[in-house]
Amino acid sequence: MFEKSFITDCEGPLTLNDNAFEMAAKFIENGGELFKILSLYDDYLADVVKKENYKVGNTLKFILPFFVCENLKNRDMVDFSRNNIYAVEDSKFLLSYLKEAMNIYIVSTSYGQYIEAVSDYMEVPFENTFYTDVDIDSMNLNDEEIKKIGEFKELILANPQDYELFDDIFYSQISEMGIYEKIRDVDVVGGEGKKLAINKIIERDDIDTGNMLYIGDSITDVEPLAFARKNNGISISFNGNEYPLRVAEIAIVSPSAVTTTVLANIYAVHDKDTVLEFIDEYNSSDDCQELFGKYDVEKDIKDRFFEVFENENYPIIKIIDDDNFEDILKVSKDMRNNIRGQDIGGLG
């Protein structure tokens, strides 16, 4: 085991996907729009209502009856996932470095079928991944229920902000169907679920909470980012929306994961204070080439950084504060939307 640990969300910091959204768009008629509506409802329950014992990321549970209506199977999810991985530029470069420098874990809200495909693609041990475990083959609807779910879909699409209607559909009507027991038992790894996954990592592998780097980009990363920061670890929002930016200490806005690699390299060799000192100097330096040398950034990482960001068009790396929050949020959301697409970038 290494001294330090790197823990990351998958969709955002490593891949450009939102796999569940993409599956909905592929397998359900008007499924992309349906998923976006349910994602906003998910954010509403978590961030506005603050529903008791609610785990953000439940969009992955809400969409399941609609997948079952289309007779989607585990094999379909696996095949689709393997054929639809779109990596952030230099994400493999990042992980290649990390394998020799830190313990690596992926903690994702995504379905396990997708994370298995990503772990193979990124060459990260599957046992070091945590995800939402769903066995869709075990879920069934009778003909009457299939008709009813179809009607619910049309009502949701026609009334995208009627959250009282959604409450009735998901917490009164679907809860009376046989499929509900299977859906209820799905443990979504989002928000507090990600924090619980990190607790398992800490206990299983005896990692030091004060030597942890966590990187995320969405509402499902709030709790683990806050946990890392509280324990004097590194907490990074990578092309994040307002949710991670509210709690992370550091913001990266970049089209390439090589930017993360630079900070990971400095952290692996030195400590958190040195990372923060580097960021401060990075934002005032007239010679970033010299700065990278001063902080002992490895030659291949340094070379790749300046190959990607030529002509001094450098990425944003900032310590977040009240004065710069709004400016960072704007450029971070713009980058998020530009590289992931408006549909995916706009999801919580």
C-alpha positions in Angstrom: 0.0 0.0 0.0 1.2 3.5 -0.8 1.1 6.3 1.7 -1.5 8.4 -0.2 -4.8 7.4 -1.9 -6.5 8.8 -5.0 -10.3 8.4 -5.0 -12.4 9.6 -7.9 -15.8 9.7 -9.4 -15.8 8.1 -12.8 -18.2 10.1 -15.0 -16.7 13.6 -15.2 -13.1 13.3 -14.0 -12.3 10.1 -16.1 -15.0 9.8 -18.7 -17.2 12.2 -20.6 -20.2 9.8 -20.2 -23.3 9.9 -18.2 -24.0 6.2 -18.8 -27.5 5.9 -17.3 -28.6 9.0 -19.3 -27.1 7.5 -22.5 -28.8 4.2 -21.9 -32.1 5.9 -21.3 -31.7 7.9 -24.6 -30.8 4.7 -26.4 -33.4 2.2 -25.1 -36.4 4.3 -24.1 -38.4 6.5 -26.5 -37.9 10.1 -25.3 -35.7 8.5 -22.7 -33.1 11.2 -22.7 -35.7 13.9 -21.9 -37.3 11.6 -19.3 -33.9 11.1 -17.6 -33.2 14.8 -17.4 -36.6 15.5 -15.8 -36.0 12.8 -13.2 -32.5 14.0 -12.6 -33.9 17.5 -11.7 -36.5 15.8 -9.4 -33.6 13.9 -7.8 -31.8 17.2 -7.2 -35.0 18.8 -5.8 -35.5 16.0 -3.3 -31.9 16.1 -2.2 -31.2 19.9 -2.2 -34.6 21.6 -1.7 -36.8 19.2 0.2 -33.9 17.5 1.9 -36.0 14.4 2.1 -35.1 12.3 5.2 -32.7 9.4 4.6 -32.5 10.4 0.9 -29.5 9.4 -1.2 -28.8 11.7 -4.1 -28.4 9.8 -7.3 -31.8 8.1 -7.1 -32.4 8.9 -10.7 -30.8 5.5 -11.3 -33.7 4.0 -9.3 -36.5 6.1 -10.8 -35.5 5.1 -14.3 -35.5 1.4 -13.7 -39.2 0.6 -14.3 -38.9 2.3 -17.6 -35.9 0.1 -18.6 -37.9 -3.0 -17.5 -40.7 -1.9 -19.8 -38.3 -2.0 -22.7 -37.1 -5.5 -21.6 -33.6 -4.3 -21.0 -31.3 -7.0 -19.6 -27.9 -7.0 -17.8 -26.2 -8.2 -21.0 -27.6 -5.2 -22.9 -26.3 -2.8 -20.2 -22.8 -4.5 -20.3 -22.6 -4.5 -24.1 -23.8 -0.9 -24.4 -21.3 0.2 -21.7 -18.3 -1.4 -23.3 -19.1 0.2 -26.7 -19.8 3.6 -25.3 -16.8 4.8 -23.2 -15.6 8.3 -24.0 -12.5 9.1 -22.0 -11.5 12.5 -20.8 -8.3 13.4 -22.6 -5.2 12.0 -20.8 -7.3 10.1 -18.2 -5.3 7.0 -19.0 -2.1 9.0 -18.6 -3.3 10.1 -15.2 -4.1 6.6 -14.1 -0.9 5.2 -15.5 1.1 7.6 -13.3 -1.1 7.0 -10.3 -0.6 3.2 -10.4 3.1 3.9 -9.5 2.4 6.6 -6.9 -0.9 6.1 -5.0 -3.7 3.7 -4.1 -6.4 4.1 -6.7 -10.2 3.8 -6.2 -13.2 4.6 -8.3 -16.3 5.5 -6.3 -19.2 6.1 -8.7 -22.9 6.4 -8.7 -23.0 4.6 -12.0 -24.4 1.1 -12.6 -21.9 -1.7 -12.0 -22.2 -2.9 -15.6 -20.6 0.4 -16.7 -18.0 0.5 -14.0 -16.9 -3.0 -14.9 -16.4 -1.9 -18.5 -14.5 1.3 -17.4 -12.3 -0.6 -15.0 -11.3 -2.9 -17.8 -10.7 0.0 -20.2 -8.7 2.1 -17.6 -6.9 -1.0 -16.2 -8.1 -0.3 -12.6 -8.7 -3.4 -10.5 -12.5 -4.0 -10.3 -12.2 -4.8 -6.6 -11.1 -1.1 -6.1 -14.3 0.2 -7.6 -17.6 1.0 -5.8 -20.8 1.5 -7.8 -24.6 1.1 -7.8 -25.3 -2.6 -8.0 -28.4 -3.5 -10.1 -29.6 -6.9 -11.3 -32.2 -5.8 -13.9 -32.7 -9.4 -14.9 -34.4 -10.0 -11.6 -37.0 -7.2 -12.2 -40.4 -8.0 -13.7 -43.6 -6.2 -14.5 -46.9 -7.8 -15.6 -48.8 -6.5 -18.6 -51.1 -4.2 -16.6 -48.1 -2.7 -14.8 -46.2 -2.2 -18.1 -49.2 -0.2 -19.4 -49.3 1.8 -16.2 -45.6 2.6 -16.4 -46.1 3.8 -20.0 -48.8 6.1 -18.8 -46.5 7.4 -16.0 -43.9 8.2 -18.6 -46.3 10.3 -20.7 -47.5 12.1 -17.6 -43.9 12.9 -16.5 -43.0 14.2 -20.0 -46.1 16.3 -20.1 -45.7 17.7 -16.6 -41.9 18.1 -16.1 -42.0 20.2 -13.0 -45.1 18.7 -11.2 -43.1 17.1 -8.3 -46.3 16.3 -6.4 -47.3 14.1 -9.3 -43.8 12.5 -9.3 -44.2 11.9 -5.5 -47.4 10.1 -6.1 -46.0 8.0 -9.0 -42.8 6.9 -7.3 -43.8 6.8 -3.7 -47.5 5.8 -3.8 -48.2 4.0 -7.1 -45.0 2.2 -8.1 -44.4 1.3 -4.5 -47.5 -0.9 -4.7 -46.1 -2.9 -7.6 -44.1 -6.1 -7.2 -41.0 -4.6 -8.8 -40.8 -2.0 -6.0 -39.1 -4.5 -3.5 -36.3 -5.0 -6.0 -35.9 -1.2 -6.7 -36.1 -0.4 -3.0 -33.2 -2.7 -2.2 -30.9 -1.0 -4.8 -28.2 0.9 -2.8 -27.3 4.0 -4.8 -23.7 5.0 -4.3 -24.2 8.8 -4.5 -23.7 11.5 -1.9 -23.8 9.9 1.5 -23.6 6.5 -0.4 -20.1 7.6 -1.7 -19.1 8.6 1.8 -20.1 5.1 3.0 -18.1 3.6 0.2 -15.0 5.6 1.4 -15.6 4.3 4.9 -15.4 0.8 3.5 -12.1 1.6 1.7 -10.7 3.1 4.9 -11.6 0.1 7.0 -10.7 -2.6 4.3 -7.4 -1.1 3.3 -6.5 0.9 6.4 -5.9 4.1 4.4 -5.0 7.4 6.1 -7.9 9.8 5.8 -5.4 12.7 6.1 -3.6 11.4 3.0 -6.5 11.3 0.6 -7.2 13.1 -2.7 -10.8 13.1 -3.8 -11.9 14.5 -7.1 -15.5 14.9 -8.3 -17.8 17.0 -10.5 -21.4 16.8 -9.4 -24.0 16.8 -6.6 -23.2 13.1 -5.9 -19.7 14.1 -4.8 -20.6 16.7 -2.2 -20.3 14.4 0.9 -17.0 12.8 -0.1 -15.4 16.1 -1.1 -16.5 17.6 2.3 -15.1 14.5 4.1 -11.7 14.8 2.3 -11.5 18.5 3.1 -12.5 18.1 6.8 -9.8 15.5 7.2 -7.1 17.7 5.7 -7.0 15.8 2.4 -7.1 17.2 -1.1 -10.6 18.0 -2.4 -10.9 18.9 -6.1 -13.8 19.9 -8.3 -13.0 19.0 -11.8 -15.1 20.9 -14.3 -17.8 20.8 -11.6 -21.1 22.5 -11.3 -22.2 24.5 -8.3 -22.6 21.5 -6.0 -19.0 20.4 -5.8 -17.6 23.9 -6.0 -19.5 24.8 -2.8 -17.5 22.3 -0.8 -14.2 21.5 -2.6 -11.1 23.5 -1.7 -9.6 23.4 -5.2 -11.1 23.9 -8.6 -9.7 22.6 -11.9 -11.2 23.7 -15.1 -9.5 21.8 -17.9 -10.2 19.7 -21.0 -7.4 17.3 -20.0 -6.7 15.1 -17.0 -3.0 15.9 -17.2 -3.8 19.0 -15.1 -5.0 16.6 -12.3 -1.8 14.6 -12.9 0.3 17.6 -12.0 -1.4 18.1 -8.7 -1.4 14.4 -7.9 2.4 14.2 -8.7 3.1 17.1 -6.3 0.9 15.6 -3.6 2.4 12.1 -3.9 6.0 13.5 -3.6 5.3 16.3 -1.0 2.1 17.1 1.0 -1.1 19.2 0.9 0.6 22.4 1.9 3.0 22.1 -1.0 0.1 21.6 -3.4 -1.6 24.8 -2.1 1.7 26.7 -2.4 2.1 25.5 -5.9 -1.4 26.7 -6.8 -0.7 30.1 -5.3 2.5 30.5 -7.3 0.9 29.0 -10.5 -1.6 31.9 -10.5 1.1 34.5 -10.2 4.1 33.0 -12.0 5.5 34.5 -15.2 7.4 31.2 -16.0 5.3 28.0 -15.5 8.1 25.9 -17.0 10.4 27.1 -14.2 7.7 26.7 -11.6 7.1 23.0 -12.6 10.9 22.4 -12.1 10.8 24.1 -8.7 8.1 21.7 -7.6 9.8 18.6 -9.0 7.0 17.7 -11.5 8.1 14.6 -13.3 9.5 15.2 -16.8 6.9 13.2 -18.7 4.1 14.9 -16.9 5.6 18.3 -17.4 6.2 17.6 -21.1 2.7 16.4 -21.6 1.2 19.4 -19.8 3.0 21.9 -22.0 2.3 19.9 -25.1 -1.5 20.1 -24.4 -1.4 23.7 -23.2 0.8 25.4 -25.7 1.0 29.1 -26.2 0.5 29.6 -22.4 -3.2 28.9 -22.8 -3.1 27.3 -19.3 -6.0 25.6 -17.5 -7.6 27.1 -14.4 -6.2 25.7 -11.1 -7.5 27.8 -8.2 -8.2 27.6 -4.5 -11.9 28.5 -4.2 -13.1 31.4 -2.1 -16.1 33.7 -1.9 -14.5 36.3 -4.2 -13.7 33.9 -7.1 -16.6 31.4 -6.7 -19.0 32.9 -9.3 -16.2 33.4 -11.9 -15.0 29.8 -11.5 -18.5 28.5 -11.6 -19.2 30.2 -15.0 -16.1 28.9 -16.7 -16.3 25.5 -15.0 -19.9 25.0 -16.2 -19.0 26.2 -19.7 -16.1 23.7 -19.9 -18.4 20.9 -18.5 -21.0 21.6 -21.2 -18.4 22.0 -24.0 -16.6 18.7 -23.4 -19.5 16.6 -22.2 -22.3 18.1 -24.2 -25.2 20.3 -23.0 -27.5 17.3 -22.2 -24.9 15.6 -19.9 -23.2 18.7 -18.7 -26.5 20.1 -17.4 -27.3 17.1 -15.2 -26.8 17.6 -11.4 
